[in-house]
Structures are given as C-alpha cells and as structure tokens.
Amino acid sequence: MTKPAAPKRRLPTSPFKAPVVPGPKHFAVGDQVTHDMYGLGRVIGVEEGIAALVDFGPAQMRILSPYAKMTKL
C-alpha cells in the first residue's frame, strides 16, 4: 500500500491564490438532506460537530462529520 501524497505547501511569495477551504456544514433538526449512498432523508437529531442522525425512510443512519457525501436541500 502506498501513502497518499502530502498536500503541497503554498509559499507566502506565490502569485497564486491559496485554495479555498469550505467551512464546516451545519444541519438542524428538520432539515431535508440528500446523501450519495442513502438518498433523501430528514435530520432527526444533531450532535454538534460530531454527527447527525438522519431518517432515510426504511433506516435511520448516524452520519459522521464532515458530512462529505451529504448536502442540505
């Protein structure tokens, strides 16, 4: 197995802009969401900064932060 490549360092004198890092996503109880694997769902519980409990119909899943595959509708 190989290790993933380390991120490139940005020099302070570089004429190129630093890449924009998106802020953390925040979900509230009642938000309708979509997940890449589970589909449409509704947030039924939130552990601030840790996880969100989402009802996807036939199953309830605990989605861990940073919620890479989940977006708010």
C-alpha positions as CSV (number, residue, x, y, z in Angstrom):
1,M,0.0,0.0,0.0
2,T,1.2,3.5,-0.7
3,K,0.6,6.6,1.3
4,P,-1.5,9.4,-0.2
5,A,0.6,12.4,-1.4
6,A,1.2,15.2,1.0
7,P,-0.6,18.5,0.2
8,K,1.7,21.0,-1.5
9,R,2.9,23.9,0.6
10,R,2.0,27.4,-0.5
11,L,4.8,29.9,-0.4
12,P,3.9,33.3,1.0
13,T,5.5,35.0,-2.0
14,S,3.5,32.9,-4.5
15,P,1.4,35.0,-7.0
16,F,-1.3,32.3,-7.0
17,K,-4.2,32.4,-4.6
18,A,-4.4,29.8,-1.8
19,P,-7.1,27.2,-2.3
20,V,-10.4,28.0,-0.6
21,V,-11.2,25.6,2.2
22,P,-15.0,25.2,2.6
23,G,-16.4,25.8,6.1
24,P,-18.0,23.0,8.1
25,K,-21.6,22.1,7.2
26,H,-24.2,22.7,9.8
27,F,-27.5,20.8,10.0
28,A,-30.6,21.4,12.1
29,V,-33.4,19.1,13.2
30,G,-36.0,19.0,10.4
31,D,-33.6,19.8,7.5
32,Q,-34.2,17.8,4.4
33,V,-31.0,16.3,3.0
34,T,-29.7,14.1,0.3
35,H,-26.9,11.5,0.7
36,D,-24.8,10.0,-2.1
37,M,-25.4,6.5,-0.8
38,Y,-28.7,6.6,1.1
39,G,-30.7,9.1,-0.9
40,L,-33.3,11.6,0.5
41,G,-33.7,11.9,4.2
42,R,-34.7,14.2,7.1
43,V,-32.4,15.2,10.0
44,I,-34.0,14.0,13.3
45,G,-31.1,14.6,15.6
46,V,-27.8,16.5,15.8
47,E,-24.7,16.0,17.9
48,E,-23.0,19.4,17.2
49,G,-19.7,19.0,15.3
50,I,-19.8,15.2,15.7
51,A,-22.7,13.6,13.8
52,A,-26.2,13.9,12.5
53,L,-29.0,11.3,12.9
54,V,-30.9,11.1,9.6
55,D,-34.1,9.2,8.8
56,F,-33.9,7.8,5.3
57,G,-37.3,6.1,5.4
58,P,-36.5,2.4,5.9
59,A,-33.4,3.1,8.0
60,Q,-32.0,5.7,10.4
61,M,-28.4,6.4,9.9
62,R,-25.8,8.3,12.0
63,I,-23.7,10.3,9.6
64,L,-20.4,11.5,11.0
65,S,-18.9,14.9,10.4
66,P,-17.6,16.4,8.0
67,Y,-20.6,15.2,6.0
68,A,-18.7,14.9,2.7
69,K,-21.4,12.9,1.0
70,M,-24.4,14.8,2.5
71,T,-25.9,18.1,1.3
72,K,-28.8,20.2,2.5
73,L,-31.8,20.7,0.1
